[in-house]
Amino acid sequence: MINPVSLCLALAALLTGICASASIAALVRFAGWRVPANEGAGFQRFSATDWLTAMVTGPNFLFRAAWEARREGEIAPGLFALVTIVAGGWAGLLGLVLLQFAYYAGVLAA
């Protein structure tokens, strides 16, 4: 039997993750943040802000890169579906973490 409360919680977590990823991605791109490039000799270390930004904006960037690759015919539809599922799962987990933070901060009432 399907539990409607659990289904609504999963949908809320997914939507929270998608909205947070898209809005933070728009903010950091507007602020001028770029993905650190490893060009030239040696490995450049990433800062903690780069890691945190990539972790939060990752679902949005992953889906956008897959969408562009699919439009240009670089990836097959099956791979695009797989990347979409992975980005959706990542966004769902991100949304669940953000909802937990909001609950523990007292923003959300149980």
MARVEXMI-871083 format. One record per residue: x, y, z of N, C-alpha, C in turn; residue number from 1. Coordinates in nm, 3 decimals, padded with zeros to 5 digits. Layout:
// residues N
+---------+---------+---------+---------+---------+---------+---------+---------+---------+-----+
!    n.px !    n.py !    n.pz !   ca.px !   ca.py !   ca.pz !    c.px !    c.py !    c.pz ! pos !
+---------+---------+---------+---------+---------+---------+---------+---------+---------+-----+
!       X !       Y !       Z !       X !       Y !       Z !       X !       Y !       Z ! NUM !
...
+---------+---------+---------+---------+---------+---------+---------+---------+---------+-----+
***
This chain:
// residues 110
+---------+---------+---------+---------+---------+---------+---------+---------+---------+-----+
!    n.px !    n.py !    n.pz !   ca.px !   ca.py !   ca.pz !    c.px !    c.py !    c.pz ! pos !
+---------+---------+---------+---------+---------+---------+---------+---------+---------+-----+
!  00.084 ! -00.117 !  00.000 !  00.000 !  00.000 !  00.000 !  00.089 !  00.125 !  00.000 !   1 !
!  00.048 !  00.223 ! -00.074 !  00.125 !  00.347 ! -00.087 !  00.089 !  00.440 !  00.027 !   2 !
!  00.190 !  00.489 !  00.095 !  00.171 !  00.584 !  00.204 !  00.176 !  00.725 !  00.146 !   3 !
!  00.063 !  00.798 !  00.145 !  00.062 !  00.930 !  00.081 !  00.151 !  01.032 !  00.152 !   4 !
!  00.167 !  01.019 !  00.283 !  00.252 !  01.113 !  00.356 !  00.398 !  01.096 !  00.314 !   5 !
!  00.443 !  00.972 !  00.302 !  00.580 !  00.946 !  00.259 !  00.602 !  00.990 !  00.115 !   6 !
!  00.503 !  00.970 !  00.031 !  00.513 !  01.013 ! -00.108 !  00.522 !  01.165 ! -00.117 !   7 !
!  00.444 !  01.235 ! -00.036 !  00.450 !  01.382 ! -00.034 !  00.584 !  01.431 !  00.020 !   8 !
!  00.639 !  01.362 !  00.121 !  00.769 !  01.400 !  00.175 !  00.879 !  01.380 !  00.071 !   9 !
!  00.872 !  01.270 ! -00.003 !  00.972 !  01.246 ! -00.107 !  00.962 !  01.351 ! -00.217 !  10 !
!  00.840 !  01.386 ! -00.255 !  00.820 !  01.489 ! -00.357 !  00.866 !  01.626 ! -00.307 !  11 !
!  00.840 !  01.656 ! -00.180 !  00.885 !  01.783 ! -00.124 !  01.037 !  01.789 ! -00.119 !  12 !
!  01.102 !  01.678 ! -00.084 !  01.248 !  01.676 ! -00.081 !  01.305 !  01.692 ! -00.221 !  13 !
!  01.246 !  01.627 ! -00.320 !  01.293 !  01.639 ! -00.458 !  01.277 !  01.783 ! -00.508 !  14 !
!  01.162 !  01.842 ! -00.484 !  01.140 !  01.980 ! -00.530 !  01.229 !  02.079 ! -00.455 !  15 !
!  01.252 !  02.055 ! -00.327 !  01.341 !  02.142 ! -00.251 !  01.482 !  02.136 ! -00.307 !  16 !
!  01.529 !  02.015 ! -00.337 !  01.663 !  02.001 ! -00.393 !  01.677 !  02.063 ! -00.531 !  17 !
!  01.577 !  02.045 ! -00.615 !  01.582 !  02.102 ! -00.750 !  01.580 !  02.255 ! -00.742 !  18 !
!  01.490 !  02.309 ! -00.660 !  01.481 !  02.456 ! -00.649 !  01.606 !  02.515 ! -00.586 !  19 !
!  01.659 !  02.450 ! -00.483 !  01.780 !  02.501 ! -00.418 !  01.898 !  02.496 ! -00.514 !  20 !
!  01.911 !  02.386 ! -00.586 !  02.022 !  02.373 ! -00.680 !  02.014 !  02.477 ! -00.791 !  21 !
!  01.895 !  02.496 ! -00.846 !  01.879 !  02.592 ! -00.955 !  01.899 !  02.736 ! -00.908 !  22 !
!  01.843 !  02.769 ! -00.792 !  01.855 !  02.908 ! -00.746 !  01.997 !  02.940 ! -00.702 !  23 !
!  02.064 !  02.849 ! -00.634 !  02.202 !  02.875 ! -00.593 !  02.294 !  02.875 ! -00.713 !  24 !
!  02.268 !  02.789 ! -00.812 !  02.348 !  02.791 ! -00.935 !  02.334 !  02.925 ! -01.007 !  25 !
!  02.213 !  02.979 ! -01.010 !  02.194 !  03.109 ! -01.073 !  02.265 !  03.219 ! -00.995 !  26 !
!  02.260 !  03.212 ! -00.862 !  02.327 !  03.314 ! -00.781 !  02.479 !  03.310 ! -00.796 !  27 !
!  02.536 !  03.191 ! -00.792 !  02.683 !  03.185 ! -00.800 !  02.733 !  03.216 ! -00.941 !  28 !
!  02.654 !  03.183 ! -01.041 !  02.695 !  03.222 ! -01.177 !  02.684 !  03.373 ! -01.195 !  29 !
!  02.581 !  03.432 ! -01.135 !  02.567 !  03.577 ! -01.141 !  02.681 !  03.646 ! -01.066 !  30 !
!  02.726 !  03.583 ! -00.958 !  02.836 !  03.638 ! -00.879 !  02.972 !  03.618 ! -00.946 !  31 !
!  02.977 !  03.536 ! -01.050 !  03.101 !  03.518 ! -01.124 !  03.179 !  03.393 ! -01.091 !  32 !
!  03.120 !  03.298 ! -01.016 !  03.190 !  03.175 ! -00.983 !  03.201 !  03.087 ! -01.107 !  33 !
!  03.317 !  03.030 ! -01.126 !  03.340 !  02.936 ! -01.236 !  03.390 !  02.805 ! -01.178 !  34 !
!  03.362 !  02.698 ! -01.248 !  03.415 !  02.568 ! -01.206 !  03.566 !  02.574 ! -01.219 !  35 !
!  03.641 !  02.538 ! -01.113 !  03.787 !  02.545 ! -01.121 !  03.840 !  02.452 ! -01.229 !  36 !
!  03.929 !  02.504 ! -01.312 !  03.986 !  02.426 ! -01.422 !  04.124 !  02.377 ! -01.383 !  37 !
!  04.152 !  02.255 ! -01.420 !  04.285 !  02.198 ! -01.398 !  04.360 !  02.202 ! -01.530 !  38 !
!  04.412 !  02.316 ! -01.563 !  04.485 !  02.334 ! -01.687 !  04.633 !  02.354 ! -01.655 !  39 !
!  04.715 !  02.314 ! -01.745 !  04.859 !  02.333 ! -01.725 !  04.919 !  02.220 ! -01.645 !  40 !
!  05.035 !  02.245 ! -01.591 !  05.107 !  02.142 ! -01.517 !  05.060 !  02.139 ! -01.372 !  41 !
!  05.043 !  02.019 ! -01.321 !  05.009 !  02.004 ! -01.180 !  04.860 !  02.010 ! -01.154 !  42 !
!  04.829 !  01.982 ! -01.030 !  04.690 !  01.980 ! -00.985 !  04.663 !  02.101 ! -00.898 !  43 !
!  04.560 !  02.175 ! -00.930 !  04.520 !  02.289 ! -00.849 !  04.428 !  02.240 ! -00.738 !  44 !
!  04.453 !  02.283 ! -00.617 !  04.366 !  02.244 ! -00.507 !  04.237 !  02.324 ! -00.512 !  45 !
!  04.129 !  02.257 ! -00.476 !  03.999 !  02.324 ! -00.468 !  03.980 !  02.376 ! -00.326 !  46 !
!  03.920 !  02.492 ! -00.315 !  03.892 !  02.546 ! -00.183 !  03.763 !  02.484 ! -00.128 !  47 !
!  03.738 !  02.505 ! -00.001 !  03.617 !  02.451 !  00.062 !  03.491 !  02.512 !  00.000 !  48 !
!  03.500 !  02.639 ! -00.039 !  03.382 !  02.701 ! -00.102 !  03.354 !  02.640 ! -00.239 !  49 !
!  03.460 !  02.602 ! -00.311 !  03.439 !  02.535 ! -00.439 !  03.371 !  02.399 ! -00.420 !  50 !
!  03.413 !  02.325 ! -00.319 !  03.353 !  02.195 ! -00.290 !  03.206 !  02.211 ! -00.251 !  51 !
!  03.178 !  02.305 ! -00.162 !  03.042 !  02.326 ! -00.116 !  02.952 !  02.375 ! -00.230 !  52 !
!  03.003 !  02.466 ! -00.311 !  02.925 !  02.516 ! -00.424 !  02.897 !  02.406 ! -00.524 !  53 !
!  02.996 !  02.324 ! -00.553 !  02.976 !  02.214 ! -00.647 !  02.879 !  02.109 ! -00.591 !  54 !
!  02.883 !  02.087 ! -00.462 !  02.793 !  01.990 ! -00.401 !  02.648 !  02.036 ! -00.410 !  55 !
!  02.624 !  02.165 ! -00.389 !  02.487 !  02.215 ! -00.390 !  02.436 !  02.238 ! -00.532 !  56 !
!  02.520 !  02.288 ! -00.619 !  02.475 !  02.320 ! -00.756 !  02.492 !  02.204 ! -00.853 !  57 !
!  02.547 !  02.094 ! -00.807 !  02.576 !  01.980 ! -00.893 !  02.460 !  01.926 ! -00.973 !  58 !
!  02.342 !  01.902 ! -00.910 !  02.231 !  01.848 ! -00.989 !  02.192 !  01.936 ! -01.107 !  59 !
!  02.193 !  02.066 ! -01.086 !  02.157 !  02.158 ! -01.194 !  02.259 !  02.153 ! -01.307 !  60 !
!  02.388 !  02.160 ! -01.271 !  02.492 !  02.158 ! -01.374 !  02.498 !  02.024 ! -01.447 !  61 !
!  02.476 !  01.914 ! -01.373 !  02.477 !  01.782 ! -01.435 !  02.363 !  01.768 ! -01.536 !  62 !
!  02.243 !  01.810 ! -01.497 !  02.131 !  01.800 ! -01.589 !  02.148 !  01.892 ! -01.709 !  63 !
!  02.198 !  02.014 ! -01.686 !  02.217 !  02.107 ! -01.798 !  02.321 !  02.056 ! -01.897 !  64 !
!  02.429 !  01.997 ! -01.846 !  02.532 !  01.942 ! -01.935 !  02.478 !  01.824 ! -02.014 !  65 !
!  02.398 !  01.739 ! -01.949 !  02.338 !  01.626 ! -02.021 !  02.237 !  01.675 ! -02.124 !  66 !
!  02.162 !  01.779 ! -02.091 !  02.063 !  01.833 ! -02.185 !  02.132 !  01.888 ! -02.310 !  67 !
!  02.240 !  01.963 ! -02.289 !  02.314 !  02.017 ! -02.404 !  02.375 !  01.905 ! -02.487 !  68 !
!  02.430 !  01.804 ! -02.421 !  02.490 !  01.692 ! -02.495 !  02.383 !  01.615 ! -02.572 !  69 !
!  02.264 !  01.601 ! -02.515 !  02.156 !  01.530 ! -02.584 !  02.106 !  01.611 ! -02.704 !  70 !
!  02.097 !  01.742 ! -02.687 !  02.053 !  01.827 ! -02.799 !  02.150 !  01.823 ! -02.916 !  71 !
!  02.280 !  01.812 ! -02.884 !  02.381 !  01.807 ! -02.990 !  02.405 !  01.666 ! -03.041 !  72 !
!  02.336 !  01.568 ! -02.985 !  02.347 !  01.431 ! -03.031 !  02.471 !  01.358 ! -02.984 !  73 !
!  02.535 !  01.406 ! -02.878 !  02.657 !  01.345 ! -02.829 !  02.631 !  01.225 ! -02.740 !  74 !
!  02.515 !  01.217 ! -02.676 !  02.483 !  01.101 ! -02.593 !  02.351 !  01.040 ! -02.638 !  75 !
!  02.336 !  00.911 ! -02.609 !  02.216 !  00.838 ! -02.648 !  02.102 !  00.870 ! -02.552 !  76 !
!  01.978 !  00.845 ! -02.593 !  01.864 !  00.872 ! -02.504 !  01.869 !  00.791 ! -02.374 !  77 !
!  01.919 !  00.668 ! -02.381 !  01.929 !  00.587 ! -02.260 !  02.026 !  00.646 ! -02.159 !  78 !
!  02.139 !  00.697 ! -02.206 !  02.235 !  00.761 ! -02.116 !  02.179 !  00.890 ! -02.060 !  79 !
!  02.105 !  00.963 ! -02.142 !  02.041 !  01.085 ! -02.093 !  01.940 !  01.053 ! -01.983 !  80 !
!  01.864 !  00.946 ! -01.999 !  01.768 !  00.905 ! -01.896 !  01.841 !  00.866 ! -01.768 !  81 !
!  01.952 !  00.797 ! -01.781 !  02.030 !  00.758 ! -01.663 !  02.086 !  00.880 ! -01.591 !  82 !
!  02.140 !  00.975 ! -01.666 !  02.195 !  01.097 ! -01.605 !  02.083 !  01.177 ! -01.539 !  83 !
!  01.965 !  01.179 ! -01.598 !  01.852 !  01.249 ! -01.539 !  01.809 !  01.185 ! -01.407 !  84 !
!  01.810 !  01.052 ! -01.403 !  01.776 !  00.982 ! -01.279 !  01.880 !  01.011 ! -01.171 !  85 !
!  02.008 !  01.011 ! -01.209 !  02.115 !  01.040 ! -01.112 !  02.103 !  01.184 ! -01.062 !  86 !
!  02.079 !  01.278 ! -01.151 !  02.063 !  01.418 ! -01.108 !  01.940 !  01.435 ! -01.020 !  87 !
!  01.833 !  01.365 ! -01.051 !  01.713 !  01.370 ! -00.968 !  01.736 !  01.310 ! -00.830 !  88 !
!  01.809 !  01.199 ! -00.824 !  01.843 !  01.140 ! -00.695 !  01.931 !  01.231 ! -00.612 !  89 !
!  02.028 !  01.292 ! -00.678 !  02.117 !  01.387 ! -00.610 !  02.036 !  01.504 ! -00.556 !  90 !
!  01.944 !  01.556 ! -00.637 !  01.860 !  01.668 ! -00.593 !  01.768 !  01.625 ! -00.479 !  91 !
!  01.718 !  01.503 ! -00.483 !  01.633 !  01.454 ! -00.375 !  01.708 !  01.442 ! -00.244 !  92 !
!  01.830 !  01.389 ! -00.250 !  01.910 !  01.379 ! -00.128 !  01.950 !  01.517 ! -00.076 !  93 !
!  01.983 !  01.607 ! -00.166 !  02.014 !  01.744 ! -00.127 !  01.893 !  01.810 ! -00.060 !  94 !
!  01.776 !  01.790 ! -00.118 !  01.654 !  01.845 ! -00.060 !  01.623 !  01.786 !  00.076 !  95 !
!  01.649 !  01.657 !  00.093 !  01.626 !  01.595 !  00.223 !  01.720 !  01.653 !  00.329 !  96 !
!  01.845 !  01.674 !  00.293 !  01.941 !  01.735 !  00.386 !  01.898 !  01.878 !  00.420 !  97 !
!  01.856 !  01.954 !  00.321 !  01.813 !  02.092 !  00.346 !  01.687 !  02.096 !  00.432 !  98 !
!  01.593 !  02.004 !  00.409 !  01.473 !  02.000 !  00.493 !  01.507 !  01.961 !  00.636 !  99 !
!  01.604 !  01.871 !  00.653 !  01.648 !  01.835 !  00.788 !  01.713 !  01.954 !  00.858 ! 100 !
!  01.796 !  02.027 !  00.786 !  01.857 !  02.148 !  00.844 !  01.749 !  02.247 !  00.884 ! 101 !
!  01.649 !  02.266 !  00.799 !  01.541 !  02.360 !  00.830 !  01.461 !  02.313 !  00.952 ! 102 !
!  01.442 !  02.182 !  00.963 !  01.368 !  02.128 !  01.078 !  01.447 !  02.148 !  01.207 ! 103 !
!  01.578 !  02.120 !  01.202 !  01.660 !  02.135 !  01.321 !  01.681 !  02.281 !  01.359 ! 104 !
!  01.676 !  02.370 !  01.262 !  01.690 !  02.513 !  01.291 !  01.559 !  02.573 !  01.345 ! 105 !
!  01.452 !  02.497 !  01.339 !  01.324 !  02.546 !  01.390 !  01.241 !  02.619 !  01.287 ! 106 !
!  01.284 !  02.617 !  01.161 !  01.207 !  02.685 !  01.057 !  01.082 !  02.606 !  01.023 ! 107 !
!  01.095 !  02.474 !  01.022 !  00.980 !  02.388 !  00.992 !  00.926 !  02.327 !  01.121 ! 108 !
!  00.796 !  02.321 !  01.133 !  00.735 !  02.258 !  01.249 !  00.687 !  02.120 !  01.210 ! 109 !
!  00.701 !  02.026 !  01.299 !  00.662 !  01.887 !  01.270 !  00.513 !  01.871 !  01.279 ! 110 !
+---------+---------+---------+---------+---------+---------+---------+---------+---------+-----+
***
